[in-house]
Amino acid sequence: MQNHFSKGLMAGLTSEDVKPATELTRFCSDYKRGYVLGYAHHCAENSGDGNHAAYQAGLLCKEYGLDGELVAEFFSGGENRLPVRFFMAGYNAD
């Protein structure tokens, strides 16, 4: 895995804490998108709560200035629509 998305994904999978947006300004959107998804997966694995992880991903996506609809697609697979709803709730939170 040598592309920006993959590098961000691997960083998110191993991150114990959320990186503030100021630390990610030097990275492209693909890296940030990968980081958000990797971190969400890491959170879901540790907590066992995929909906909470999707909500956190929505918050991070907004904080990092990413397109919410593009990232929400990753949570929309399958018959369970709750993860995408939790993602959008986090993305639209004020």
C-alpha positions as a Markdown table, in Angstrom:
| # | Residue | x | y | z |
|---|---|---|---|---|
| 1 | Met | 0.0 | 0.0 | 0.0 |
| 2 | Gln | 1.8 | 3.1 | -1.2 |
| 3 | Asn | -0.9 | 5.6 | -2.0 |
| 4 | His | -2.0 | 8.5 | 0.2 |
| 5 | Phe | -5.3 | 6.9 | 1.2 |
| 6 | Ser | -3.6 | 3.7 | 2.3 |
| 7 | Lys | -1.0 | 5.6 | 4.3 |
| 8 | Gly | -3.7 | 7.5 | 6.1 |
| 9 | Leu | -5.7 | 4.3 | 6.7 |
| 10 | Met | -2.7 | 2.6 | 8.3 |
| 11 | Ala | -2.0 | 5.7 | 10.4 |
| 12 | Gly | -5.7 | 5.8 | 11.6 |
| 13 | Leu | -5.7 | 2.1 | 12.4 |
| 14 | Thr | -2.7 | 2.5 | 14.7 |
| 15 | Ser | -3.6 | 5.8 | 16.2 |
| 16 | Glu | -4.6 | 5.8 | 19.9 |
| 17 | Asp | -5.8 | 9.4 | 19.9 |
| 18 | Val | -7.4 | 11.6 | 17.4 |
| 19 | Lys | -5.0 | 13.9 | 15.6 |
| 20 | Pro | -6.1 | 17.6 | 15.7 |
| 21 | Ala | -6.9 | 19.2 | 12.3 |
| 22 | Thr | -3.8 | 21.4 | 12.7 |
| 23 | Glu | -1.6 | 18.3 | 12.6 |
| 24 | Leu | -3.1 | 17.1 | 9.3 |
| 25 | Thr | -3.1 | 20.3 | 7.3 |
| 26 | Arg | 0.0 | 19.2 | 5.4 |
| 27 | Phe | -1.8 | 16.1 | 4.2 |
| 28 | Cys | -4.0 | 15.7 | 1.1 |
| 29 | Ser | -7.7 | 14.8 | 1.3 |
| 30 | Asp | -7.1 | 11.2 | 0.4 |
| 31 | Tyr | -4.8 | 10.8 | 3.3 |
| 32 | Lys | -7.2 | 12.4 | 5.7 |
| 33 | Arg | -10.1 | 10.3 | 4.4 |
| 34 | Gly | -8.0 | 7.2 | 5.0 |
| 35 | Tyr | -7.1 | 8.4 | 8.4 |
| 36 | Val | -10.7 | 9.0 | 9.4 |
| 37 | Leu | -11.8 | 5.5 | 8.2 |
| 38 | Gly | -8.9 | 3.8 | 9.8 |
| 39 | Tyr | -9.4 | 5.6 | 13.1 |
| 40 | Ala | -13.2 | 4.7 | 13.0 |
| 41 | His | -12.4 | 1.1 | 12.4 |
| 42 | His | -9.9 | 1.1 | 15.2 |
| 43 | Cys | -12.5 | 2.7 | 17.5 |
| 44 | Ala | -15.2 | 0.2 | 16.5 |
| 45 | Glu | -12.9 | -2.8 | 17.1 |
| 46 | Asn | -11.9 | -1.5 | 20.6 |
| 47 | Ser | -15.3 | -0.4 | 21.7 |
| 48 | Gly | -17.5 | -2.9 | 19.9 |
| 49 | Asp | -19.8 | 0.0 | 18.9 |
| 50 | Gly | -19.8 | 0.7 | 15.2 |
| 51 | Asn | -22.4 | 3.3 | 15.4 |
| 52 | His | -20.4 | 5.4 | 17.9 |
| 53 | Ala | -17.3 | 5.0 | 15.6 |
| 54 | Ala | -19.4 | 6.2 | 12.6 |
| 55 | Tyr | -20.5 | 9.2 | 14.7 |
| 56 | Gln | -16.8 | 10.0 | 15.6 |
| 57 | Ala | -15.9 | 9.6 | 11.9 |
| 58 | Gly | -18.5 | 12.2 | 11.0 |
| 59 | Leu | -17.1 | 14.6 | 13.6 |
| 60 | Leu | -13.6 | 14.1 | 12.3 |
| 61 | Cys | -14.6 | 14.4 | 8.7 |
| 62 | Lys | -16.2 | 17.8 | 9.3 |
| 63 | Glu | -13.2 | 18.9 | 11.5 |
| 64 | Tyr | -10.8 | 17.9 | 8.7 |
| 65 | Gly | -12.8 | 19.7 | 6.0 |
| 66 | Leu | -13.7 | 16.6 | 4.1 |
| 67 | Asp | -16.7 | 16.0 | 1.9 |
| 68 | Gly | -19.2 | 14.2 | 4.1 |
| 69 | Glu | -21.2 | 12.5 | 1.3 |
| 70 | Leu | -18.0 | 11.0 | -0.1 |
| 71 | Val | -16.9 | 9.5 | 3.3 |
| 72 | Ala | -20.5 | 8.5 | 4.2 |
| 73 | Glu | -20.5 | 6.0 | 1.3 |
| 74 | Phe | -18.1 | 3.9 | 3.3 |
| 75 | Phe | -20.7 | 3.5 | 6.0 |
| 76 | Ser | -23.7 | 2.9 | 3.7 |
| 77 | Gly | -22.9 | -0.7 | 2.7 |
| 78 | Gly | -25.2 | -3.5 | 3.6 |
| 79 | Glu | -28.8 | -3.5 | 4.9 |
| 80 | Asn | -28.1 | -1.8 | 8.2 |
| 81 | Arg | -28.6 | 2.0 | 7.6 |
| 82 | Leu | -27.8 | 3.0 | 11.2 |
| 83 | Pro | -24.0 | 3.6 | 10.7 |
| 84 | Val | -24.5 | 6.1 | 7.9 |
| 85 | Arg | -27.2 | 7.9 | 10.0 |
| 86 | Phe | -24.7 | 8.1 | 12.9 |
| 87 | Phe | -22.0 | 9.3 | 10.6 |
| 88 | Met | -24.3 | 12.1 | 9.2 |
| 89 | Ala | -25.3 | 13.0 | 12.8 |
| 90 | Gly | -21.7 | 13.5 | 13.7 |
| 91 | Tyr | -21.0 | 15.4 | 10.5 |
| 92 | Asn | -23.9 | 17.7 | 11.0 |
| 93 | Ala | -23.4 | 18.2 | 14.7 |
| 94 | Asp | -22.7 | 21.8 | 15.7 |
